[in-house]
């Protein structure tokens, strides 16, 4: 899935969900080290667990963050099932 982000440095998030597990997460733009680390940490994680852990994380009082945007992307994925 491809998700266009809002309010963060990363412009989009790409990911797959296989057997309810998050996989192949990549971010376009953003802070490379942090986002590569985030992608590695959620690799193979249950989609609901990922959403629960990342939803609501804020960056610089913007009201969102790249982890929060990933949670939103996963929620949107679930809505479209």
N, C-alpha and C positions, 0 to 999 in steps of 0.2 A: 504494500500500500504506500502511496505517496501522500504526505500531509503537509500543506503549506502552513507554516507557523505564523504567529502574531506576537509582537512585543518582545522578541528576542533577537539575538545576533544571527542565529541559525535561520536560514530561509526556508528550509523544508526538512522533513524527516522521512526516511524510507525504511520500511521494515516488512517482515513477513510474520505470520502467525501460523504455526504448524502444530496440530494436536493441542491447541490452547496454550502453546508456549511461544514466547516472543523470541524472534531470531533475525539475524541479518540487519540489525539496526545501523543505519548510517545517517549522519547529519550533513547538510550542505551549508558550509560556512560555520561561523561560531568559533569557540575556543577548542582547537583540535585535541589537545591532551585531555581536557576534561570530558569532551564528548566521546572520544575513543574509549576512555575509562568507563563512562556511563554505559556505552554500548556493550562493553565486555561484561559489566556487572549484571546486566539484565538478560544476557544471552541464555536462552533455555528456561527463563523464569516464567512461571504461570502468569497469564495475562492479568488476572484479577489481583494477584499479589503485586505485580509491577505497578498497576494503577494505584493500589492502596499505599504503596511506599513512596510514590513520586508525586501524587496529586497534591497541589497546594504549596509546593516548594516555591519560594519567592526569591528573586534575584534583584538586588539593588532597589527594593521597594517599587518594582514595576507591576506587581500583582501577578507575575508569572515568571517562569524560568524555562530553560531547555528541558529539565526533567518534568516539569509541570506540563509543558507542551507535548512531551511524549505520552504522558498519562492521558491528555485530551485526545491525542491521535488514536490511542488504543481504545478509548471510550467510543470514539466515532466509528472505528472499525467494528466494535461490538454492536453498535446501533444498526449497522448496515448488513448484519448477518441474515 
